[in-house]
Amino acid sequence: MIIDPSVTPPADITRPPRKLVDGLTQIGTAAVSGELSRLGIRNPQLTGLTPMAFGQCMAGPALTLQFLPKREDLAPGEEYEEPEKQIHRHVLYLVQEGDVVVVDARGDMHSGIFGEMMMTYFKGRKGAGLVVDGCLRDTPKIAGLGVNIWSRGRTPNFHTQTGLMPYAVNVPVACGGTTVMPGDIVVADDDGAIVVPIALAEQILDMGNKHADWEDFARLRLSQGADLRKYYPISKEVEAEYFAWREKNPL
């Protein structure tokens, strides 16, 4: 039996401190992914998702939306039929400033999960961005909204027009082949999108900040023609030089 979200609203998430989220945004996906690997998370990438426009960068806690293969007795067939029973709307009702909506659309390339009107609402709610393992529709108009979006592609079809139906909000999902739990932090930029388990987020931020610190020093020396073997990563041989540089250039 499918739960009617207009009668039983989906559960909300617990949101992390904004400082934590902003810090992960500044570090970026490449550095965060590397630090996650050192903690045993082999591949946090949401594979196959690319930004709608380059130059976007975001991080935020995940509100999740799960799609399943369509079964006609469980899903309305028309775009505007019984709108409050269409579960994809209800994840948007939960959006607060800085949230990221993560959609498991099964990699489907035919169903447009959201269109212009839904994304206009999302923009008004001040969501950080959208990550969709599938497609959107109305993309020329969505592009004009300035919403941060990572997806597999675009289509003219609406969400239940073909083979999918929205089924659940704020449940564990598989997005781009990676498990995302409600409340995990999603980080995304031009390199793609990754997921940071919420239990590891503070540790990852601390590790990433330390890594970025010595990389600043290494970058400077490499730009001056210094020996790559000594300065990336910084070797024991130049550690004293690094500490002296940091003392003169405090954070």
C-alpha positions as CSV (number, residue, x, y, z in Angstrom):
1,M,0.0,0.0,0.0
2,I,1.3,3.4,-0.9
3,I,1.1,6.1,1.9
4,D,-1.0,9.2,1.0
5,P,1.4,12.1,1.8
6,S,-1.5,14.5,2.0
7,V,-2.7,12.5,5.0
8,T,0.6,11.4,6.5
9,P,3.3,14.0,5.6
10,P,6.9,12.7,5.1
11,A,9.4,13.0,8.0
12,D,11.8,16.0,8.0
13,I,15.5,15.8,8.5
14,T,17.9,17.2,11.2
15,R,20.0,20.0,9.6
16,P,23.7,20.4,10.4
17,P,25.3,23.7,11.4
18,R,25.6,26.2,8.5
19,K,29.3,26.7,9.3
20,L,29.9,23.0,8.7
21,V,28.1,23.1,5.3
22,D,29.8,26.3,4.2
23,G,33.2,24.8,5.1
24,L,32.7,21.8,2.9
25,T,31.6,24.1,0.1
26,Q,34.9,25.9,0.3
27,I,37.0,22.8,0.3
28,G,35.3,21.4,-2.9
29,T,34.5,17.9,-4.1
30,A,38.0,16.8,-5.1
31,A,39.5,17.5,-1.7
32,V,36.5,16.1,0.2
33,S,36.5,12.9,-1.9
34,G,40.2,12.4,-1.2
35,E,39.7,12.8,2.5
36,L,36.7,10.4,2.5
37,S,38.9,7.8,0.8
38,R,41.3,8.1,3.7
39,L,38.5,7.3,6.1
40,G,37.4,4.2,4.1
41,I,34.7,5.7,1.9
42,R,36.0,4.4,-1.4
43,N,33.7,6.2,-3.9
44,P,31.4,9.0,-2.7
45,Q,30.7,10.2,-6.3
46,L,27.1,10.4,-7.6
47,T,28.3,8.9,-10.9
48,G,27.0,10.2,-14.3
49,L,25.6,13.5,-13.0
50,T,26.8,16.7,-14.5
51,P,26.1,20.4,-13.8
52,M,23.4,22.2,-15.9
53,A,25.8,25.1,-16.0
54,F,29.5,25.2,-15.1
55,G,30.7,27.5,-12.4
56,Q,28.2,26.3,-9.8
57,C,29.3,25.2,-6.4
58,M,27.1,24.1,-3.5
59,A,26.7,22.0,-0.4
60,G,23.7,21.2,1.8
61,P,21.8,18.5,3.7
62,A,19.9,16.0,1.6
63,L,16.2,15.7,1.3
64,T,15.6,12.5,-0.6
65,L,13.0,11.5,-3.2
66,Q,12.7,7.9,-4.4
67,F,11.2,6.8,-7.7
68,L,10.1,3.3,-8.6
69,P,9.1,1.7,-11.9
70,K,5.6,2.8,-12.6
71,R,2.6,0.6,-11.7
72,E,-0.6,2.2,-13.0
73,D,-2.7,1.2,-10.0
74,L,-0.4,3.0,-7.7
75,A,0.3,6.2,-9.6
76,P,-1.9,8.8,-11.4
77,G,-1.3,8.9,-15.1
78,E,-2.1,12.6,-15.7
79,E,0.2,15.5,-15.0
80,Y,-2.3,17.4,-12.8
81,E,-4.4,14.5,-11.5
82,E,-4.8,14.5,-7.7
83,P,-1.8,16.8,-7.2
84,E,-1.5,16.4,-3.4
85,K,-1.1,12.7,-3.8
86,Q,1.8,13.1,-6.2
87,I,4.7,12.5,-3.8
88,H,7.4,14.5,-5.7
89,R,5.6,17.7,-4.6
90,H,6.0,16.8,-0.9
91,V,9.8,16.8,-0.9
92,L,9.7,20.4,-2.1
93,Y,7.3,21.3,0.8
94,L,10.0,20.4,3.2
95,V,12.7,22.5,1.6
96,Q,14.4,25.1,3.8
97,E,17.2,27.5,2.9
98,G,20.3,25.7,2.0
99,D,18.8,22.2,1.5
100,V,19.7,19.9,-1.4
101,V,17.0,17.7,-3.0
102,V,18.5,14.3,-4.0
103,V,16.4,12.3,-6.5
104,D,16.7,8.6,-7.2
105,A,15.1,8.5,-10.6
106,R,16.8,5.2,-11.5
107,G,18.9,6.8,-14.2
108,D,15.8,7.1,-16.4
109,M,16.3,9.3,-19.4
110,H,12.6,9.7,-20.4
111,S,10.8,11.2,-17.4
112,G,11.2,14.8,-16.4
113,I,11.3,14.8,-12.6
114,F,10.7,18.5,-12.2
115,G,9.8,21.3,-14.5
116,E,9.9,25.1,-14.5
117,M,7.0,25.7,-12.0
118,M,8.4,23.2,-9.4
119,M,11.8,24.7,-9.8
120,T,10.4,28.2,-9.4
121,Y,8.9,27.1,-6.1
122,F,12.2,25.5,-5.1
123,K,14.0,28.8,-5.9
124,G,11.5,30.7,-3.8
125,R,12.2,28.3,-0.9
126,K,15.9,29.2,-1.2
127,G,17.1,25.6,-1.7
128,A,20.8,25.2,-2.3
129,G,20.3,22.9,-5.3
130,L,19.1,19.7,-6.9
131,V,20.8,16.4,-7.7
132,V,18.8,14.1,-10.0
133,D,19.7,10.6,-11.2
134,G,17.6,11.2,-14.2
135,C,16.2,14.2,-16.2
136,L,14.4,17.5,-15.9
137,R,12.0,19.2,-18.4
138,D,11.5,22.9,-19.3
139,T,15.3,23.2,-19.0
140,P,15.6,26.4,-21.1
141,K,13.3,28.2,-18.6
142,I,14.9,26.4,-15.5
143,A,18.3,27.7,-16.7
144,G,17.1,31.2,-16.3
145,L,16.2,30.7,-12.7
146,G,19.8,30.2,-11.6
147,V,19.1,27.0,-9.6
148,N,22.1,24.8,-9.0
149,I,21.3,21.5,-10.8
150,W,23.2,18.3,-11.4
151,S,21.5,15.6,-13.5
152,R,21.8,13.1,-16.3
153,G,20.0,15.1,-18.9
154,R,16.8,16.6,-20.1
155,T,13.5,15.5,-21.7
156,P,10.2,17.1,-22.7
157,N,8.1,14.5,-20.8
158,F,6.5,15.0,-17.4
159,H,7.4,12.9,-14.4
160,T,4.9,10.0,-14.7
161,Q,4.3,10.2,-18.5
162,T,6.5,7.2,-19.1
163,G,7.9,4.5,-16.8
164,L,8.4,6.1,-13.4
165,M,6.4,7.0,-10.3
166,P,7.5,8.9,-7.2
167,Y,7.1,6.6,-4.2
168,A,8.8,7.9,-1.0
169,V,10.4,11.0,0.6
170,N,13.3,11.0,3.0
171,V,14.2,7.4,2.8
172,P,17.6,5.9,1.8
173,V,18.1,6.2,-1.9
174,A,20.7,5.2,-4.6
175,C,21.7,8.2,-6.6
176,G,24.3,7.8,-9.3
177,G,25.1,4.3,-7.9
178,T,25.8,5.7,-4.4
179,T,23.8,5.4,-1.2
180,V,22.5,8.7,0.1
181,M,20.8,8.9,3.5
182,P,18.4,11.7,4.5
183,G,20.4,14.4,6.2
184,D,23.8,13.5,4.6
185,I,25.6,16.4,3.1
186,V,25.9,16.7,-0.6
187,V,28.8,18.7,-2.1
188,A,28.8,19.5,-5.8
189,D,30.8,21.6,-8.2
190,D,32.2,21.4,-11.7
191,D,33.9,18.0,-10.9
192,G,30.5,16.5,-10.1
193,A,28.5,15.7,-7.0
194,I,29.5,13.6,-3.9
195,V,27.9,12.6,-0.6
196,V,29.4,13.1,2.8
197,P,28.0,10.8,5.5
198,I,26.8,13.2,8.2
199,A,28.6,11.2,10.9
200,L,31.9,12.0,9.2
201,A,31.3,15.6,8.1
202,E,33.1,17.4,10.9
203,Q,36.1,15.1,10.7
204,I,36.2,15.6,6.9
205,L,36.1,19.4,7.3
206,D,39.0,19.3,9.7
207,M,41.1,17.1,7.5
208,G,40.2,19.1,4.4
209,N,41.2,22.4,6.0
210,K,44.6,21.0,7.0
211,H,45.2,19.6,3.5
212,A,44.2,22.9,1.9
213,D,46.6,24.7,4.2
214,W,49.8,22.9,3.1
215,E,48.6,22.9,-0.5
216,D,48.6,26.7,-0.4
217,F,52.3,26.6,0.5
218,A,53.1,23.9,-2.1
219,R,51.2,25.7,-4.8
220,L,53.2,28.9,-4.2
221,R,56.5,27.0,-4.3
222,L,55.6,25.0,-7.4
223,S,54.5,28.2,-9.2
224,Q,58.1,29.4,-8.5
225,G,59.6,26.3,-10.2
226,A,60.4,24.3,-7.0
227,D,61.0,20.6,-7.1
228,L,57.7,18.6,-7.4
229,R,59.3,15.7,-5.5
230,K,59.9,17.9,-2.5
231,Y,56.8,20.1,-2.5
232,Y,53.9,17.8,-3.6
233,P,53.2,16.4,-1.1
234,I,55.5,18.4,1.1
235,S,58.4,16.2,2.3
236,K,60.1,16.0,5.6
237,E,62.9,17.9,3.9
238,V,60.8,21.1,3.6
239,E,58.6,20.9,6.6
240,A,60.6,23.5,8.5
241,E,60.3,25.8,5.6
242,Y,56.5,25.2,5.5
243,F,56.1,26.0,9.3
244,A,58.2,29.1,8.9
245,W,56.0,30.2,6.0
246,R,52.8,29.6,7.9
247,E,54.1,31.6,10.9
248,K,54.6,34.6,8.6
249,N,51.3,34.0,6.8
250,P,48.7,33.1,9.5
251,L,45.3,31.8,8.5
